[in-house]
Amino acid sequence: MSDKLTPREKKENRLLLGAVGGVVVVVAALAIIGFLFLNKPEELLEGQAEATSVRVSGKLPGRVAEFFVREGDMVHKGDTLVHIHSSLAEAKMEQATAMETAAKALDQKVDAGTRSQIIQSAHSVWQQAQAAESITKKTYDRMQRLFEEGVISEQKRDEAKAAYDAAVAGSKAAKSQYELAKQGPQSEDKTQAAAMVNVAKGGVAEVEAVLEDQYLTAPCDGQIDVIFPHEGELVAMGAPIMNVLKISDKWVTFNVREELLNKLKIGEEITVMIPALDKKEAKVKIYYVRDMGAYATWHATKTTGDWDSKTFEVKARPTADIPDLRPGMTVIYKD
């Protein structure tokens, strides 16, 4: 078919092929020049700002009665944040207080010893027993003399002796009761009563410790980040109520492939850019580098002859305060 081309057409084809070849040569030359002389693009690392978040929770299960703050409010350590009401805890407090009162009353009764009326009564019984002993002794002595004179029988004398012996035994028993009344309660009773008071006090202290959390306070200076329940909702023991963000404790975090770690060493200062703050540049100091584990490893393909590259978490704190830096803001590091 080419034999049918005219000389003019053949000439045009040669010119076209020459032009295409020239373009290919130029493109190849530019590619080689760019590869050899163009600068390597800057390595960009994208991270984000973070801050410490402290969770507020309490030991008291109950109903949220009132919030004293709203999300976004700035608070100081010790400021009252929320009131949680628990009728069950208040009932337990009344019960524990009543038990403490009863235990103290019993302890006071034991410490006071036997009442004076009981002691006086025991003393009177002993005095009566002594009088009876004295009378029966005189009777027995008289009967003994009459028996010796042969006036009365031996049986009469023995009856008087038995009455006297009984009076002596009664007098001893009455004296023992009197001595016990004077001594009061035993030491074991006093120890037991004192222990019951301590147990009751412990119960009151336990309930008071729980009731202390009916008003939760700020654990630190910061900003109310998020409030979880609403007023009127029930909350369980230890349930999170809100988070307080420590604005003063900020840092930035980067996830870095290990081949870049030689430029990000602990203790070094680097310059970062914050797009949200009109591309503000700031100095940060690296204080933390940690392997993120196998799940964050860059796996190389077998055909490239490259190796796997682990990812490390790098943290750095601003060297100067950046008031407008908020958690979640993007932070850029240019290599």
Salt bridges, closest charged atoms under 4 A:
GLU12 OE2 - ARG8 NE 3.72
GLU90 OE2 - HIS85 NE2 3.56
GLU100 OE2 - LYS104 NZ 3.41
ASP141 OD2 - LYS137 NZ 3.17
GLU154 OE2 - ARG157 NH2 3.78
ASP158 OD1 - ARG157 NE 3.01
ASP165 OD2 - LYS161 NZ 2.83
GLU179 OE1 - LYS182 NZ 3.76
ASP213 OD2 - LYS59 NZ 3.16
ASP221 OD1 - HIS76 ND1 3.79
ASP249 OD1 - ARG317 NE 3.69
GLU259 OE2 - ARG257 NE 3.07
ASP291 OD2 - LYS310 NZ 3.90
ASP308 OD2 - HIS299 ND1 3.39
GLU313 OE1 - ARG290 NH2 3.47
ASP335 OD2 - LYS263 NZ 2.70
